[in-house]
């Protein structure tokens, strides 16, 4: 049985920072419908959000339950994005360690809990892939056919939430070429160049398919409002086609400018509904054992000692200030 402990302080790169306080962006949240939206004051409406809230308070049983409910689909996503099962296991472990440390940074107002989890995992996967780009791109015509034509595709493999059905309906409005390009980039983490190689297309054509697909998706996901260039750039970021230095440059802009941060949040929230369509692939049991071993064993005691040290330091500083004030008063008295 796991015992309650507080999570560690987040590292600098633990999770996405909140949007800067600025005017609201035009890419307004139109999905789910207003009656189904989860407000920031009602995390209990999303069971995963409630588990994240408990995890942020150091509840290991909630963290274990969160892992049980989400690890399978997140592992399936990692397997698609990375070159080996071992790499996928490593990224999944890093993802949940970051969730443990940073659960308090999840904001229900910015999207569903699963979207936040998927974003953490995808960012870790892209970081891992940046150090080792695929040496060869597999020739998988069968899988591609499932994505690029009207045959059943991964969106139909599992039960779907209302969010997933809405995203699927918008994807079905795209041409087969655009839909296939977007799904390949999202599920396999392909760069524009890798997508071009996979499809046997010129690089410019591959880029155009992705961007044209995003331009057509945006109005469907946003009450008919067309997307500006910032929204499309944010869409490429959330999709995963921006990688390496370009991705890092976008993240720096996102941290400073709500005109980029807001659309990126909303794209990530919408596209993460696709995670629910992935098959549930349970990670090996050893992964949870490794994860459990990596969690701080005595976090409560360490945090308690730290709190006492801080309190003692504050008290000492206050006493020193009082003594100095008394000494000054005495000298001038």
C-alpha positions in Angstrom: 0.0 0.0 0.0 1.3 3.4 -0.9 1.5 6.0 1.9 0.6 9.6 1.5 3.4 12.0 0.8 3.7 15.4 -0.6 5.2 15.8 -4.1 8.5 17.4 -4.7 8.9 21.0 -5.9 8.6 21.2 -9.7 11.7 21.5 -11.8 12.0 24.4 -14.3 11.0 22.2 -17.2 8.3 20.2 -15.4 5.2 21.3 -17.2 3.8 24.1 -19.3 3.6 27.4 -17.6 0.3 29.2 -17.3 -0.7 31.6 -20.0 0.5 35.2 -19.4 -2.2 37.5 -18.2 -3.3 39.3 -21.4 -6.3 40.0 -23.5 -8.3 36.9 -24.5 -7.5 35.4 -27.9 -9.9 35.1 -30.7 -9.6 31.3 -30.8 -12.3 30.9 -28.2 -13.2 27.5 -26.6 -16.2 26.2 -28.5 -15.8 22.5 -27.6 -17.2 20.9 -25.5 -20.5 22.8 -25.6 -21.1 25.3 -22.9 -23.4 23.0 -21.0 -20.6 20.4 -20.9 -17.7 22.7 -20.1 -15.8 22.0 -16.9 -15.1 25.2 -15.0 -12.1 25.8 -12.8 -14.2 25.6 -9.7 -15.6 22.2 -10.5 -12.7 19.7 -10.9 -14.9 16.9 -9.6 -16.8 16.8 -12.9 -13.7 15.4 -14.5 -12.5 12.3 -12.5 -9.0 12.7 -13.7 -8.9 16.3 -12.7 -10.0 15.3 -9.2 -7.2 12.7 -9.1 -4.7 15.3 -10.2 -5.9 17.6 -7.4 -5.4 14.8 -4.8 -2.0 14.0 -6.3 -1.0 17.7 -5.9 -1.8 17.2 -2.2 0.6 14.3 -2.0 -2.0 11.5 -2.1 -0.2 8.4 -3.5 -3.3 6.3 -3.8 -4.8 9.0 -6.1 -1.6 9.0 -8.1 -1.7 5.2 -8.4 -5.3 5.4 -9.5 -4.4 8.1 -12.1 -1.7 5.8 -13.4 -4.1 2.9 -13.7 -6.7 4.9 -15.6 -4.3 6.7 -18.1 -1.0 4.8 -18.4 -2.3 2.4 -21.1 -3.4 5.0 -23.6 -0.4 7.2 -22.8 1.9 4.2 -23.4 0.2 3.6 -26.7 0.9 7.2 -27.7 4.5 6.9 -26.6 4.9 3.7 -28.6 3.7 5.5 -31.7 6.0 8.5 -31.1 9.2 6.8 -30.3 11.5 4.2 -31.9 11.3 1.4 -29.3 9.3 0.0 -26.5 12.2 0.7 -24.1 12.2 4.4 -25.1 8.4 4.5 -24.6 8.7 3.1 -21.1 11.4 5.6 -20.2 9.3 8.5 -21.4 6.2 7.2 -19.7 8.1 6.9 -16.4 9.5 10.5 -16.8 6.0 11.7 -17.6 4.5 10.4 -14.4 7.4 11.6 -12.3 6.7 15.0 -13.7 3.0 14.7 -13.0 3.8 13.7 -9.4 6.0 16.8 -9.0 3.8 19.2 -11.0 0.2 18.1 -10.6 -0.5 21.4 -8.7 0.2 23.3 -12.0 -2.8 21.7 -13.8 -5.5 24.3 -14.4 -9.0 22.8 -15.3 -9.8 26.2 -17.0 -7.2 25.4 -19.7 -8.6 22.0 -20.7 -9.3 18.5 -19.7 -6.9 16.6 -17.5 -6.2 14.1 -20.2 -5.1 16.9 -22.5 -2.6 18.1 -19.9 -1.3 14.5 -19.4 -0.9 14.0 -23.1 0.9 17.3 -23.5 3.4 16.4 -20.8 4.0 13.0 -22.4 4.4 14.5 -25.9 6.8 17.1 -24.8 8.9 14.4 -23.1 8.7 12.3 -26.3 9.8 15.1 -28.5 12.7 15.9 -26.2 13.8 12.2 -26.4 13.3 12.1 -30.1 15.4 15.2 -30.7 18.4 13.4 -29.4 17.8 10.5 -31.7 15.8 11.1 -34.9 14.7 8.0 -36.6 17.5 6.5 -38.7 14.9 5.0 -41.0 11.2 5.6 -41.6 9.3 2.3 -41.7 7.3 1.4 -44.8 3.8 0.8 -43.3 1.4 1.0 -46.2 -1.3 -1.0 -44.4 -1.4 1.5 -41.4 -1.2 4.4 -43.8 -4.2 3.1 -45.8 -6.2 3.1 -42.5 -5.4 6.7 -42.0 -5.5 8.1 -45.5 -8.8 6.8 -46.9 -12.3 6.0 -45.9 -11.5 2.6 -44.3 -11.7 2.3 -40.5 -8.9 4.3 -38.9 -7.6 4.6 -35.3 -10.4 7.0 -34.5 -12.8 4.0 -34.7 -10.9 1.5 -32.7 -12.2 2.3 -29.2 -15.1 3.8 -27.4 -15.1 7.6 -27.8 -16.1 10.4 -25.6 -18.2 13.3 -26.8 -15.0 15.3 -27.4 -13.4 12.5 -29.4 -16.6 12.2 -31.6 -16.5 16.0 -32.2 -12.9 15.9 -33.3 -13.5 12.9 -35.5 -16.5 14.6 -37.2 -14.2 17.6 -38.0 -11.5 15.3 -39.3 -14.0 13.5 -41.5 -14.7 16.8 -43.3 -11.1 17.0 -44.5 -9.8 15.4 -47.6 -8.2 12.0 -47.2 -4.7 13.4 -47.9 -5.1 16.1 -45.3 -6.6 13.8 -42.7 -3.9 11.2 -43.2 -1.1 13.8 -42.9 -2.5 15.2 -39.7 -3.0 11.8 -38.1 0.5 10.6 -39.0 2.1 13.7 -37.6 0.0 13.5 -34.4 0.3 9.8 -33.7 3.8 9.2 -34.9 5.5 12.5 -34.2 6.7 12.9 -37.8 8.4 16.1 -38.8 7.5 17.7 -42.1 10.6 16.1 -43.7 9.7 12.6 -42.3 6.1 13.0 -43.4 7.3 13.8 -46.9 9.6 10.7 -46.9 6.8 8.5 -45.6 4.4 9.6 -48.2 6.9 10.0 -51.1 6.1 13.7 -51.5 8.1 16.8 -52.0 8.7 18.6 -48.7 6.6 21.6 -49.7 3.6 19.4 -50.6 3.8 17.6 -47.2 3.8 20.9 -45.4 0.9 22.2 -47.4 -1.2 19.1 -46.6 -0.7 19.7 -42.8 -1.3 23.4 -42.9 -4.3 23.2 -45.2 -5.8 20.5 -43.0 -5.3 22.7 -39.9 -6.8 25.7 -41.6 -9.9 23.7 -42.4 -10.0 22.1 -38.9 -9.9 25.4 -37.0 -13.3 26.8 -38.1 -14.9 23.4 -37.4 -13.5 23.3 -33.9 -14.2 27.0 -33.2 -17.8 27.8 -34.2 -16.9 28.6 -37.8 -14.4 31.3 -37.0 -11.4 31.2 -39.4 -7.9 30.9 -38.0 -5.2 33.6 -38.2 -1.5 32.8 -38.7 -0.9 32.6 -35.0 -3.6 30.1 -34.5 -2.2 28.0 -37.4 1.3 28.1 -36.0 -0.1 27.1 -32.6 -1.9 24.2 -34.3 1.4 23.0 -35.9 3.0 23.2 -32.4 0.2 21.2 -30.8 0.1 18.7 -33.6 3.9 18.1 -33.2 5.2 19.1 -36.6 7.2 21.9 -35.0 10.3 20.3 -33.5 13.8 21.1 -32.5 14.8 24.8 -32.3 11.6 26.0 -34.0 9.6 24.3 -31.3 11.7 25.8 -28.5 11.4 29.2 -30.1 7.6 28.9 -30.2 7.6 27.8 -26.5 9.5 31.0 -25.6 6.9 33.1 -27.4 4.1 31.1 -25.9 5.4 31.8 -22.4 5.3 35.6 -23.0 2.3 36.2 -25.3 -1.3 35.0 -24.7 -2.0 35.4 -28.4 0.1 32.3 -28.9 -0.5 30.6 -25.5 -4.3 30.6 -25.7 -4.5 29.0 -29.2 -1.9 26.4 -28.3 -3.8 25.4 -25.1 -7.0 25.1 -27.1 -5.4 23.0 -29.9 -3.8 20.7 -27.4 -7.1 20.3 -25.6 -9.0 19.4 -28.8 -6.3 17.1 -30.3 -5.8 15.3 -27.0 -9.3 13.9 -27.4 -7.7 11.6 -30.0 -5.8 9.9 -27.2 -9.1 8.4 -26.1 -9.3 6.6 -29.4 -6.0 4.7 -28.9 -6.1 1.1 -27.7 -5.3 0.6 -24.1 -1.8 -1.0 -24.0 -0.9 -1.7 -20.4 2.7 -0.9 -19.7 4.8 -3.7 -18.2 4.3 -4.1 -14.4 8.0 -3.4 -13.9 7.3 0.2 -15.0 5.1 0.9 -12.0 7.6 -0.7 -9.7 10.4 1.6 -11.1 8.1 4.6 -10.8 7.1 3.8 -7.3 10.8 3.3 -6.3 11.7 6.7 -7.9 9.1 8.5 -5.8 10.5 10.1 -2.6 10.2 7.6 0.2 10.1 10.1 3.1 8.8 13.2 1.4 6.5 14.1 4.3 9.4 14.0 6.8 11.7 15.9 4.5 9.1 18.5 3.8 8.3 18.8 7.5 11.9 19.3 8.4 12.3 21.8 5.7 9.2 23.7 6.9 10.6 23.7 10.4 13.9 25.1 9.2 12.1 27.8 7.2 10.0 28.7 10.2 13.1 28.8 12.4 14.9 31.0 9.9 11.9 33.4 9.7 11.6 33.5 13.5 15.4 34.2 13.8 15.2 36.9 11.2 12.2 38.5 13.0 14.1 38.3 16.3 17.2 39.9 14.8 15.1 42.7 13.3 13.4 43.3 16.7 16.7 43.5 18.5 18.1 45.9 15.9 15.0 48.1 16.3 15.4 48.1 20.1 19.1 48.9 19.8 18.4 51.8 17.4 15.7 53.1 19.8 18.1 52.8 22.7 20.9 54.7 20.9 18.6 57.5 20.0 16.7 57.5 23.2 
